[in-house]
Amino acid sequence: VMNPDHSVVDIRQTKAACICLLYSYSVKSDCLTENAEGKYISPFHDIPIYADESQNIFHVVVEVPRWTNAKMEIATKDLLNPIKQDVKKGKLRYVANVFPHKGYIWNYGAIPQTWEDPTHKDGDTDCCGDNDPIDVCEIGSKVCSRGEVIKVKVLGVLAMIDEGETDWKVIAINVEDPEANDLNNISDVKRLKPGYLEATVDWFRRYKVPDGKPENRFAFNDEFKDKDFAIEVIKSTHNFWKALISQKAKAGELKCKNTCVSAGDSPFCCSVDEAKAAVGETCPCGKEEPIPSSVDKWFYYEKK
């Protein structure tokens, strides 16, 4: 499948999960070109963090398009880290709709080459990282495609504490969005999109309640931090990732194999043949399962 941004996505539907395997891609950037060979890459490790470092423009891999419910994410513990739908007790996972929200209320994704280190206790949240790339809520007008690689400018960040772990939520906008020139900091979002940030806090606070879990908490009295703060947070997670990929930090169950970053003598270097073999060994396409009717159900809770 060819996405609008020319990224190539191979979608394999199985009973266990829907997996998007990213190939080499092209975006409007001098450092990135499309490889005619169709080389497999890791969206966690191989896509550069920056689209334009001098302007603090970052790449984001879209995992969940706005308004959809399927809980998709970069599978950090799978070889080459495909985008994959979570499975719990043998069933595909969907995020619940807590009134008045329907699905994800932004394009949701992650910045590649970042990592929230689970051994590092953050001084602001007093909690360790969640062991994932840093999350992004892209608030532009376009509904993106799953697996799409976009360029964003950062506007701010929310410090969520999810079951005792630090889980930063970066607020950003696609640089190609018609509103991008008007949105340059978190204060602009408050002014031009009234209610959106409050809805974002409400969404993250209550989205796990239908699953029987408690409400999430936030640092900084539930307030968003500004652009400069957010960029420093992203840079710190990039430094944690660099320690991970250079074997200075313990990977644990994370899969760090990549086809573009690590040198040939690194255990994390994945050859073209190894990558093709791994993809070839994946499960063949199974019969597509219908989306459960429960995915459209609304849950009602009083706000505390």
Secondary structure, DSSP 8 states (H G I E B T S, - for coil): -B-TTS-BEEEEE-SS-EEEEEB----SSTT----TT--B--TTTTS-SEEEGGGTEEEEEEEE-TT--B-EEE-TTSTT--EEE-EETTEE-B--EETT--S-SSEEEE-TT----TT-B-TTTSSEE-SS--EEEE-SSS---TT-EEEEEEEEEEEEEETTEEEEEEEEEETTSTTGGG--SHHHHHHHSTTHHHHHHHHHHHTTGGGT----EESGGG--B-HHHHHHHHHHHHHHHHHHHTTSS--TT----BSSSS-TTSTTB--HHHHHHHHHTS----------GGGG-EE-----
